[in-house]
Amino acid sequence: MLVLDLPDNTYGVLVENDKDARSLLWLVNEIGEDRLITSVEKYNKRYPDSQPFVSTVLKWYRLKVPVSVYSDRQGSST
């Protein structure tokens, strides 16, 4: 199922800016909400007073967000 908006709790992941929000939204659509929630819960058991950065979660899954996720320009030709 395609996720279009992040929940208020951002799945327990630290989101500091628009780039983080776009990256997390892309990530949740790649791996699924259940996998993301499970991963963050495991992290919280080990580090109960902190939230993982979006970049940390991306590293767990060895994923790299495509530039098109951040770019406002679609189909630029130069």
N, C-alpha and C positions, 0 to 999 in steps of 0.2 A: 504494500500500500504506500503510495506517495505521500510524504509528509511535506506540507506547504509552509507551516509555521512552527516555530519552536515553542514548547510550553514555557510557562513562567519560570519553572525551576531549571530550565535548560539541561534537563537530564542529569543534573548534578555536576555539570562541566562548567568551568570558569569561562565566562564570555565577557571580554572587556571592551570590545568594539564591533563595528559592523563586519569587519573582515572575519573575526572569530565566529560571529553569528552565521555568516554565509558558509564558512568552512564546516561548522557543526551541522548545519542543515544538509549540506552535500553529504557529509559523512553518515548521518543517520539514514539517508536515502540509499547509501551504498551498502551499509552493513545491517540495517534494520534497528528498530527501537529496542527490541528485546536484547540483542547482543550488546548494544551500547549500555543499556541499563545494567546488565549483568557485569560488564567490565568495570563500570563506575562503582558498583556495589563492592566488588573485590578490592578495588583501590581504597575505598572508604574503610574497609575492615582493617587494612594495614595503616592507613593515614586518616584517622577519624575526623580530624579537625581541618581538613583541607579538601579542595576540589582540584581535579586534574585540569591542566591547560588543554585546550583543543589540540595544540601541536603534540602534546604527550599522547593523547588518544590516537591521533593519526599515526604516530610511531608504533604504537602497539600493533596496529593492523598493517604496518608497512605501506601506507597509502599516501599519495601526494595529491593535493587538491588541484584540479586543472585551472589554469590561469583564467579561463573563460568564466569561472565562478565569481571572480573578483571584478572582472572587466565590465564596464558599462557599455563599452563599444562592441557592437556585434558586427562581424563581417567587415572589419576595417581593411581597406586595400591601400597599400602604400608602395 
